[in-house]
Amino acid sequence: MLRKLKDLVQTTVVDESQEKENTRVINLDERERKQTYHEAGFRDSTRNFGDKTALHICLQAIYAKFQNEEKENELKQDKYNEPYYLEKAEKETEIKTKSVVIDNFNEKIEKRKTAIENLKNEIADLPNNPEKYGIDAKKGASVKFWIGIILLIPITLYLITFYVSTAYSAFFKKFEIGDGLIQSILDANAFSKAWQDGPLEGMFVTFIPFVFMGLGFLIHMFSEVKNTTNIVKVVSLFIVTFVFDAILAYQIENNLYDLTKSIDSPEFTLAIAFQKVAFWGIIFAGFIVYIIWGLVFDFVMREHKEKDKIKMAVNERTGKIKIEKENLDTLENKLHELKENMETIKGRIQELNRLINGIIIPVKEYHLYASEYMQGWITSINQNLHGSLNKKQELIFECNEAYNVHIDEVGSNNDFQHRIFLSQS
């Protein structure tokens, strides 16, 4: 550990010493360059007799020379580009970080898509293999349910017809001699006749079938939970239904008996009714069919319950698909934003590469060297040209104007320090 610290201190000292040496060399080079430009100005002015036109051409030449010197001075170019190198490194690090994030988003998106596909497959397979997904439901529950519905509808219509007719015949119909058993039970106009007799008769006949259906519904509800109390209730309801049918049969048979009895005939009693085939025919035409209706109704309700289990499972998966799609949309939007941001960063890196590969000309610095050149030019005019002082001053004034025009052209009078010539690649 101590050795590592010594190496770190030694490395730091070496770096600082190198930086000081580089600064010393740069400062020495700047002094030499200024002297060189001053001498060049003096020499060019002497050769051209201080001519302002020649000055303009010479200034362009020294600017080109300055550009070439700056281009080949890698140390200074690297120093100028240091902020660009740092920014490029930051952007490249950001690109790597965002690439990892994008990979994670792509992985999450694929997982969401796979989850959605799996849920869709489960929804398609659930009705056929509910136990595969831990659902306690029978296969083909929907088919059995619809078969039960198809059977239940005509049986229900039969019971409504039967109980409307028997209720009307038992309590309100006026029998006539010659009416047989079928005519006594099944009256095609029982419903309309009951309402013609009065609203009470009409409502009684209309709603009595629903009493039996209500009893059937109660039987189904009690039979769902198997316990002694419910068994007693179910048996009691069957007895009540049977007794009700027996009452209807007894009343109809009594009405028929009254039409045919003589003076010597005994009063109609339950014992006599039990001996009548028609009595039992009415009971079984209603009660047996009612039992069949109850069994079919119970079967339909049980199948509906099975169907509901599958439906609930399907709805649950449908809800999950909706959530997964919402999450997928959110992920894809974020991924799109990340990719757009990455493209922006890549564009900035390309721009930084062009800046780094380009040439940076310190136009403010050039102003110093150009002024040294101009001083050498004016010194030559004052020392070497013959003529009056006014003529020399006039020539110096004209040369200063040419110099100012040149400085404006290269941008040394502007606020910016550097002028950048971008690389085309």
C-alpha positions as CSV (number, residue, x, y, z in Angstrom):
1,M,0.0,0.0,0.0
2,L,2.9,2.4,0.9
3,R,4.6,1.5,-2.4
4,K,1.5,2.4,-4.3
5,L,1.2,5.8,-2.6
6,K,4.9,6.5,-3.4
7,D,4.3,5.6,-7.0
8,L,1.3,7.9,-7.1
9,V,3.2,10.8,-5.6
10,Q,6.1,10.2,-8.0
11,T,3.8,10.1,-11.0
12,T,2.1,13.3,-9.9
13,V,5.5,15.1,-9.5
14,V,6.6,13.9,-13.0
15,D,3.3,15.2,-14.5
16,E,3.6,18.6,-12.8
17,S,7.3,18.9,-13.9
18,Q,6.3,18.0,-17.5
19,E,3.6,20.6,-17.5
20,K,6.0,23.3,-16.2
21,E,8.5,22.3,-18.9
22,N,5.9,22.5,-21.6
23,T,4.8,26.0,-20.4
24,R,8.4,27.1,-20.3
25,V,9.0,25.9,-23.9
26,I,5.8,27.6,-25.1
27,N,6.7,30.9,-23.5
28,L,10.2,30.7,-25.0
29,D,8.7,29.9,-28.4
30,E,6.3,32.8,-28.2
31,R,9.2,35.3,-27.5
32,E,11.2,33.9,-30.4
33,R,8.1,34.0,-32.7
34,K,7.4,37.6,-31.8
35,Q,11.1,38.5,-32.6
36,T,10.9,36.5,-35.9
37,Y,7.7,38.3,-37.0
38,H,9.2,41.7,-36.1
39,E,12.3,40.9,-38.1
40,A,10.2,39.6,-41.0
41,G,8.2,42.9,-41.0
42,F,11.3,45.0,-41.1
43,R,12.9,42.9,-43.8
44,D,9.7,42.8,-46.0
45,S,9.2,46.6,-45.6
46,T,12.8,47.3,-46.6
47,R,12.4,45.2,-49.8
48,N,9.1,46.8,-50.8
49,F,9.9,50.3,-49.7
50,G,7.0,50.3,-47.2
51,D,4.4,50.1,-50.0
52,K,0.8,49.6,-48.6
53,T,-0.2,47.3,-51.4
54,A,2.8,45.1,-50.7
55,L,1.9,45.2,-47.0
56,H,-1.6,43.8,-47.7
57,I,-0.1,40.9,-49.6
58,C,2.6,40.3,-47.0
59,L,0.1,40.3,-44.2
60,Q,-1.9,37.6,-46.0
61,A,1.3,35.6,-46.4
62,I,2.2,35.8,-42.7
63,Y,-1.4,34.9,-41.7
64,A,-1.0,31.8,-43.9
65,K,2.3,31.1,-42.3
66,F,0.8,31.6,-38.8
67,Q,-2.0,29.1,-39.7
68,N,0.5,26.5,-40.8
69,E,2.6,26.9,-37.7
70,E,-0.5,26.5,-35.5
71,K,-1.6,23.5,-37.4
72,E,1.7,21.8,-36.9
73,N,2.0,22.7,-33.3
74,E,0.4,19.6,-31.9
75,L,1.0,20.6,-28.3
76,K,-1.0,23.8,-28.6
77,Q,-3.7,22.1,-30.7
78,D,-4.1,19.4,-28.0
79,K,-4.4,22.1,-25.4
80,Y,-7.1,23.9,-27.4
81,N,-8.9,20.6,-28.0
82,E,-8.7,19.6,-24.3
83,P,-12.3,20.7,-23.6
84,Y,-13.5,18.8,-26.6
85,Y,-11.6,15.7,-25.6
86,L,-13.2,15.8,-22.1
87,E,-16.7,16.3,-23.5
88,K,-16.1,13.5,-26.0
89,A,-15.0,11.2,-23.2
90,E,-18.1,12.1,-21.2
91,K,-20.4,11.6,-24.2
92,E,-18.8,8.2,-25.0
93,T,-19.2,7.2,-21.4
94,E,-22.9,8.3,-21.6
95,I,-23.3,6.3,-24.8
96,K,-22.0,3.2,-23.1
97,T,-24.3,3.7,-20.1
98,K,-27.3,4.3,-22.3
99,S,-26.4,1.2,-24.4
100,V,-26.7,-0.9,-21.3
101,V,-30.0,0.8,-20.4
102,I,-31.3,0.2,-23.9
103,D,-30.3,-3.5,-23.7
104,N,-32.2,-3.8,-20.4
105,F,-35.2,-2.1,-22.0
106,N,-35.1,-4.4,-25.0
107,E,-34.9,-7.4,-22.6
108,K,-37.8,-6.1,-20.6
109,I,-39.8,-5.5,-23.8
110,E,-39.2,-9.0,-25.0
111,K,-40.3,-10.4,-21.6
112,R,-43.5,-8.3,-21.8
113,K,-44.2,-9.5,-25.4
114,T,-43.5,-13.1,-24.3
115,A,-45.8,-12.7,-21.3
116,I,-48.6,-11.3,-23.5
117,E,-48.2,-14.2,-26.0
118,N,-48.3,-16.8,-23.1
119,L,-51.4,-15.2,-21.7
120,K,-53.1,-15.3,-25.1
121,N,-52.2,-19.0,-25.5
122,E,-53.6,-19.7,-22.0
123,I,-56.9,-17.9,-22.8
124,A,-57.2,-20.1,-25.9
125,D,-56.4,-23.3,-24.0
126,L,-58.3,-22.6,-20.8
127,P,-61.7,-24.0,-21.9
128,N,-60.1,-27.3,-22.9
129,N,-57.6,-27.8,-20.2
130,P,-58.6,-25.8,-17.1
131,E,-56.8,-28.1,-14.7
132,K,-53.5,-27.4,-16.4
133,Y,-53.8,-23.8,-15.0
134,G,-54.9,-24.9,-11.5
135,I,-58.6,-24.2,-12.2
136,D,-61.1,-26.7,-10.7
137,A,-63.5,-26.7,-13.6
138,K,-64.8,-29.4,-16.0
139,K,-63.7,-29.5,-19.6
140,G,-66.3,-28.5,-22.1
141,A,-68.4,-26.7,-19.5
142,S,-69.7,-24.2,-22.1
143,V,-71.0,-27.0,-24.4
144,K,-72.9,-28.7,-21.6
145,F,-74.2,-25.4,-20.4
146,W,-75.8,-24.5,-23.8
147,I,-77.2,-28.1,-24.1
148,G,-78.8,-27.6,-20.7
149,I,-80.2,-24.2,-21.7
150,I,-81.7,-25.7,-24.9
151,L,-83.4,-28.4,-22.8
152,L,-84.5,-26.0,-20.0
153,I,-86.3,-23.6,-22.3
154,P,-89.0,-26.0,-23.7
155,I,-89.4,-27.7,-20.3
156,T,-90.0,-24.3,-18.7
157,L,-92.6,-23.4,-21.4
158,Y,-94.3,-26.7,-20.7
159,L,-94.5,-26.1,-17.0
160,I,-95.8,-22.6,-17.5
161,T,-98.5,-24.0,-19.9
162,F,-99.3,-26.8,-17.5
163,Y,-99.6,-24.8,-14.3
164,V,-101.5,-22.0,-15.9
165,S,-104.0,-24.5,-17.3
166,T,-104.3,-26.7,-14.2
167,A,-104.5,-23.7,-11.8
168,Y,-107.3,-22.2,-13.9
169,S,-109.1,-25.5,-14.2
170,A,-108.7,-26.3,-10.5
171,F,-109.9,-23.0,-9.1
172,F,-111.9,-21.0,-11.7
173,K,-113.1,-23.1,-14.6
174,K,-116.7,-24.1,-14.9
175,F,-116.8,-27.7,-16.1
176,E,-119.5,-29.0,-18.4
177,I,-120.8,-32.5,-19.0
178,G,-118.7,-34.2,-21.7
179,D,-115.3,-32.5,-20.6
180,G,-112.7,-35.2,-20.5
181,L,-109.5,-35.2,-18.6
182,I,-107.4,-33.6,-21.3
183,Q,-110.0,-30.8,-21.8
184,S,-110.1,-30.3,-18.0
185,I,-106.4,-29.8,-17.7
186,L,-105.3,-28.2,-20.9
187,D,-107.4,-25.2,-21.8
188,A,-105.9,-23.2,-24.7
189,N,-107.7,-20.1,-23.5
190,A,-107.0,-20.5,-19.8
191,F,-104.8,-17.4,-19.6
192,S,-107.2,-15.1,-21.4
193,K,-110.3,-16.5,-19.6
194,A,-108.6,-16.0,-16.2
195,W,-108.0,-12.3,-17.0
196,Q,-111.6,-12.0,-18.3
197,D,-112.9,-13.4,-15.0
198,G,-111.0,-10.6,-13.1
199,P,-107.5,-9.2,-12.3
200,L,-107.2,-11.4,-9.2
201,E,-107.8,-14.6,-11.2
202,G,-105.5,-13.3,-14.0
203,M,-102.6,-12.6,-11.6
204,F,-103.1,-15.9,-9.8
205,V,-102.9,-17.9,-13.0
206,T,-100.1,-15.8,-14.4
207,F,-97.7,-16.0,-11.4
208,I,-98.4,-19.5,-10.1
209,P,-95.8,-21.1,-12.5
210,F,-93.1,-18.9,-11.0
211,V,-94.0,-20.2,-7.5
212,F,-93.0,-23.6,-8.7
213,M,-89.9,-22.3,-10.4
214,G,-89.0,-20.4,-7.2
215,L,-89.3,-23.6,-5.3
216,G,-87.0,-25.3,-7.8
217,F,-84.4,-22.4,-7.4
218,L,-84.5,-22.8,-3.6
219,I,-83.9,-26.6,-4.0
220,H,-80.9,-25.8,-6.1
221,M,-79.5,-23.2,-3.6
222,F,-80.0,-25.5,-0.6
223,S,-78.4,-28.5,-2.5
224,E,-75.2,-26.5,-3.1
225,V,-74.1,-26.9,0.5
226,K,-74.4,-30.5,1.8
227,N,-75.5,-30.5,5.4
228,T,-78.4,-32.0,7.4
229,T,-80.4,-28.7,7.6
230,N,-80.3,-28.2,3.8
231,I,-81.2,-31.8,3.1
232,V,-84.3,-31.4,5.3
233,K,-85.1,-28.2,3.5
234,V,-84.8,-29.8,0.1
235,V,-87.0,-32.8,1.1
236,S,-89.6,-30.4,2.6
237,L,-89.7,-28.4,-0.6
238,F,-90.2,-31.6,-2.7
239,I,-93.1,-32.6,-0.3
240,V,-94.6,-29.1,-0.6
241,T,-94.4,-29.2,-4.4
242,F,-96.0,-32.7,-4.4
243,V,-98.7,-31.6,-2.1
244,F,-99.5,-28.6,-4.2
245,D,-99.7,-30.8,-7.3
246,A,-101.9,-33.2,-5.4
247,I,-104.2,-30.3,-4.4
248,L,-104.5,-29.2,-8.1
249,A,-105.2,-32.8,-9.2
250,Y,-107.7,-33.3,-6.3
251,Q,-109.6,-30.2,-7.2
252,I,-109.8,-31.0,-10.9
253,E,-110.8,-34.6,-10.2
254,N,-113.4,-33.3,-7.7
255,N,-114.9,-31.0,-10.4
256,L,-115.1,-33.8,-12.9
257,Y,-116.6,-36.1,-10.2
258,D,-119.3,-33.6,-9.4
259,L,-120.4,-33.5,-13.1
260,T,-121.0,-37.3,-13.2
261,K,-122.1,-38.2,-9.6
262,S,-125.7,-39.3,-8.9
263,I,-127.9,-38.9,-5.8
264,D,-126.5,-42.2,-4.4
265,S,-122.9,-41.4,-5.1
266,P,-120.8,-40.7,-2.0
267,E,-119.0,-37.4,-1.4
268,F,-115.7,-37.1,-3.1
269,T,-112.8,-37.8,-0.7
270,L,-109.1,-38.2,-0.8
271,A,-109.5,-41.9,-0.7
272,I,-111.6,-41.8,-3.8
273,A,-109.1,-39.5,-5.5
274,F,-106.2,-42.0,-4.7
275,Q,-108.2,-44.6,-6.7
276,K,-108.5,-42.4,-9.8
277,V,-105.9,-42.9,-12.5
278,A,-106.5,-39.3,-13.7
279,F,-105.5,-38.0,-10.2
280,W,-102.1,-39.6,-10.4
281,G,-101.8,-38.7,-14.1
282,I,-102.2,-35.0,-13.2
283,I,-99.7,-35.2,-10.4
284,F,-97.1,-36.9,-12.5
285,A,-97.7,-34.7,-15.5
286,G,-96.7,-31.8,-13.3
287,F,-94.6,-33.1,-10.5
288,I,-92.4,-35.5,-12.5
289,V,-91.8,-32.9,-15.2
290,Y,-91.1,-30.4,-12.4
291,I,-88.4,-32.7,-11.0
292,I,-86.9,-33.0,-14.4
293,W,-86.9,-29.2,-14.8
294,G,-85.3,-28.9,-11.3
295,L,-82.5,-31.4,-12.3
296,V,-81.9,-29.7,-15.6
297,F,-81.9,-26.3,-13.9
298,D,-79.5,-27.5,-11.3
299,F,-77.2,-29.0,-14.0
300,V,-77.3,-25.7,-15.9
301,M,-76.5,-23.7,-12.8
302,R,-73.6,-26.0,-12.0
303,E,-72.3,-25.8,-15.5
304,H,-72.6,-22.1,-15.4
305,K,-70.6,-22.1,-12.3
306,E,-67.9,-24.1,-14.0
307,K,-68.2,-21.8,-17.0
308,D,-67.8,-18.8,-14.6
309,K,-64.6,-20.3,-13.2
310,I,-63.1,-20.4,-16.7
311,K,-64.6,-17.0,-17.6
312,M,-63.1,-15.5,-14.4
313,A,-59.7,-17.0,-15.3
314,V,-60.0,-15.6,-18.9
315,N,-61.0,-12.2,-17.5
316,E,-58.1,-12.3,-15.1
317,R,-55.7,-13.0,-17.9
318,T,-57.3,-10.4,-20.2
319,G,-56.8,-7.9,-17.4
320,K,-53.2,-8.9,-17.1
321,I,-52.8,-8.6,-20.9
322,K,-54.1,-5.0,-20.7
323,I,-51.6,-4.2,-17.9
324,E,-48.8,-5.8,-19.8
325,K,-49.6,-3.8,-22.9
326,E,-49.7,-0.6,-20.9
327,N,-46.3,-1.4,-19.4
328,L,-45.1,-2.4,-22.9
329,D,-46.2,0.9,-24.4
330,T,-44.4,2.8,-21.5
331,L,-41.2,0.8,-22.1
332,E,-41.3,1.3,-25.8
333,N,-41.9,5.1,-25.4
334,K,-39.0,5.3,-23.0
335,L,-36.8,3.2,-25.3
336,H,-37.7,5.5,-28.2
337,E,-36.8,8.5,-26.1
338,L,-33.5,6.9,-25.2
339,K,-32.7,6.0,-28.8
340,E,-33.4,9.6,-29.9
341,N,-31.2,10.9,-27.1
342,M,-28.5,8.5,-28.0
343,E,-28.7,9.7,-31.7
344,T,-28.3,13.3,-30.4
345,I,-25.3,12.3,-28.4
346,K,-23.8,10.5,-31.4
347,G,-24.3,13.6,-33.5
348,R,-22.5,15.6,-30.8
349,I,-19.6,13.2,-30.8
350,Q,-19.4,13.5,-34.6
351,E,-19.3,17.2,-34.2
352,L,-16.6,17.0,-31.5
353,N,-14.6,14.7,-33.8
354,R,-14.8,17.3,-36.5
355,L,-13.7,20.0,-34.1
356,I,-10.8,17.8,-32.8
357,N,-9.7,16.8,-36.3
358,G,-10.1,20.5,-37.4
359,I,-7.6,23.3,-36.9
360,I,-8.0,25.9,-34.2
361,I,-6.4,29.3,-35.1
362,P,-6.0,31.6,-32.1
363,V,-6.9,34.8,-33.9
364,K,-6.5,37.0,-30.8
365,E,-3.0,35.6,-30.4
366,Y,-2.3,36.2,-34.1
367,H,-3.1,39.9,-33.4
368,L,0.0,40.1,-31.2
369,Y,2.3,38.6,-33.9
370,A,0.7,40.7,-36.6
371,S,1.3,43.8,-34.6
372,E,5.0,42.8,-34.1
373,Y,5.2,42.4,-37.9
374,M,3.6,45.8,-38.3
375,Q,6.1,47.4,-35.9
376,G,9.0,45.9,-37.9
377,W,7.4,47.3,-41.1
378,I,7.0,50.8,-39.7
379,T,10.5,50.7,-38.2
380,S,11.9,50.0,-41.6
381,I,10.0,52.9,-43.1
382,N,11.3,55.3,-40.4
383,Q,14.9,54.1,-40.7
384,N,15.5,53.1,-44.4
385,L,13.2,55.3,-46.5
386,H,14.5,58.7,-47.6
387,G,12.1,61.6,-47.8
388,S,10.3,64.2,-45.7
389,L,8.8,63.3,-42.4
390,N,5.3,64.2,-43.7
391,K,5.7,61.7,-46.5
392,K,6.8,59.0,-44.1
393,Q,3.8,59.8,-41.8
394,E,1.4,59.6,-44.7
395,L,2.8,56.2,-45.8
396,I,2.7,54.9,-42.2
397,F,-1.0,56.1,-42.0
398,E,-1.9,54.3,-45.3
399,C,-0.1,51.1,-44.0
400,N,-2.0,51.3,-40.8
401,E,-5.2,51.4,-42.7
402,A,-4.2,48.3,-44.7
403,Y,-3.2,46.6,-41.4
404,N,-6.6,47.4,-39.8
405,V,-8.5,46.0,-42.8
406,H,-6.5,42.8,-42.6
407,I,-7.1,42.4,-38.9
408,D,-10.8,42.8,-39.5
409,E,-10.7,40.2,-42.3
410,V,-9.1,37.6,-40.1
411,G,-11.4,38.3,-37.2
412,S,-8.8,39.4,-34.7
413,N,-11.0,42.4,-33.6
414,N,-14.0,40.2,-32.7
415,D,-14.8,38.9,-29.2
416,F,-14.0,35.3,-29.9
417,Q,-10.5,34.0,-29.1
418,H,-10.2,31.2,-31.7
419,R,-11.3,30.5,-35.2
420,I,-12.0,26.9,-36.1
421,F,-11.6,25.3,-39.5
422,L,-13.6,22.1,-39.3
423,S,-12.6,18.8,-40.7
424,Q,-14.8,17.5,-43.5
425,S,-14.7,13.9,-42.2
